[in-house]
Amino acid sequence: MARGAGTATKTSDRELVITRLFDAPRSLVFRAWTEPEHLVRWWGPFGFNVVSCEMNVRLGGAWRFCMRSANVDAVWQRGVYREIVEPERLVFSYAFEDASGKPGHETLVTVDFAEDGGKTKITLHQAVFESQEVRDDHVRGWTEALNRLAGYVAQS
C-alpha cells in the first residue's frame, strides 16, 4: 500500500475505524506505539512535535503526551493502558486535558497489529466520541499521524 494510503470507516456518528498497511515488520510497528523514543518521532498531525512523553506501558499504566506546533502552544493528552498483547494488540483510554490539567471526554482506542506478507496491517478503532464533528477531527488527526508513522518505520 502506498504511503498515505489507508481507509477510514465511520461506523457510526461517534466511532471510527482506520485500517492501514505499513511496509515494516509487526514488531517494529508495535514498538513504535509502545516505546517513547519511537513514538515521539511520529505521534500527532503534521506540523506537531511531541515535547513531553511519559509512558508506563503496562496493564493499568498511564501515558501522557504534550504536542506543540508553530500555531499551538500546547496540547496535552492522556490515558491508561487497558490491554497489551505484544505484538498483537494495544488498548488504551484517550482524553485531551484542559488548561488546568483536567481530562475531557474519554474515548477508548484499540489498535490491532496483524502480519501481512512481511508487512503490518493495523486496524485502529476509537469510540465513543461526544459528537460527529469531534470524530471527524480525529479521522484527520489519525490519518496524518499514521502517514508520519509510515514514513518513520520505512526509514528505521
N, C-alpha and C positions, 0 to 999 in steps of 0.2 A: 504494500500500500504506500502510496507516495506521501512524502512529508506534508502534513496539513490535512491529510485525508482522514476521514472517520465519520461516524454517524451519530447524531444526537436524536434521540427519540423522546418526545414529550408524551409520556404515557398517561398523564392526567394534567390538569391545570397546575398541580402543585408537586409534581415529581418529574425527574428526568433520568434518562439512561443514555450514556455515551459509550459507544464501542469503538475501539481504536487498535490498530495493529502497529507494533513497533518492531523495527529491524534490529533487535537486540535480544540476547538470552533472557529468559524469565528471571533468573537470579539477579541480574543487573537491574532490570526494571523494578523488581521488588525492593532491592537495596536503595534505589533512587527515591522510593517513597518512605523508607524507614531509617535512613542514615543521614544525619544533618549535613555532612559535607557534600552529599549529593543533592539533597532536597533544596538547599539554598541556591543552587545553580539553575533551577527551572521553575520553582513554585511561583504562581501568580501570573496575571495577564502581562502582555507586552508592556515594556516601559517601567515595570515594577521590579524592585530588588528586595530580597529578604534581608533585613538589617538586624533582626533578632530571631533566634531559632532555639527553642527549648523543646526537647523530645525525650520522653521516658517511654520508649516503645516496649510496653509490657501490658498484659491484661490489667485494666484499671489505671494505667499510667496516663499522665496528661501530656498534651502538647500545647504550645503557644508560640505564635509567629507574629512578627511585625514586618509589614511591607511598606515601602515608600516609593514614590515616583517624583518626577520633576514638578508635577502639579498637586500632589497629595502628600501631606506631611507624614501621616502615619495611619496605617490600617492594621488593627490588631485582630487576630483570630485565635480561637482556642477550641479545645475539645478533649475527649477522653477516648482512649483505645478500648473498644468493646470486644474485639475478636482479632486474633493474629494467628494465621496458619501459614507459616513460611514455607514456600514462596507462592502460596495459592490464593490467599485472601487477607484483606485488611478491612476492618470495620471500625469507624470512629465517629464520635459526635463532632459537630461543626457549628460554631457560632462566632459572629463578629462581636467585638466589645465596643461599648460606647466610650466616650471621653473619660468617664470615671472608672473604667475597667470592668463595668458590669456587663455580663454577656447578654446578647439579644436573643432573638428567636433561634432555637436549636434545631438542626436537621441531623439526619443520620446518613453517613456516606459509607457505601460498601464498594470495595474495589476487588474484583476477581481477576486473577492473573492466570492465563492458560497458555501452554506451549502450543505453537502452531508452525510446524516445519522449521524450527530453529529461530523463529520469531516469537514475539509475545503479544497475545491478544488480551487487552484489558476490557472489562466491562465495568463501568462506573455507574452506580445508582445512588441518587441523592433524593431524600424526601424527609419530611413533608414541608414544603415551603409555605410561607404565610400568604403568598399571592403568586399569580401567574407572572407578573412583572418581575418579581424577585427571582423566580425560577429562570426566566429568560436571560436575566443578567448573569446568572450562574452558568448557563449554557455558553455564553460568550466568554466568561472568565475561564471556565474549564477548557474550552476549545483552545484558547490562546496558551494556557499553561501546558496542555498536552502537546501542543506544537513545540513549545520550548523544550519539553521533556524529550520529544522525538529527536530534536537537534542535539541535545546533550548526550543521550545514550548512543547516538550514531558516532559521536566523537570519542566516546570512552572505550 
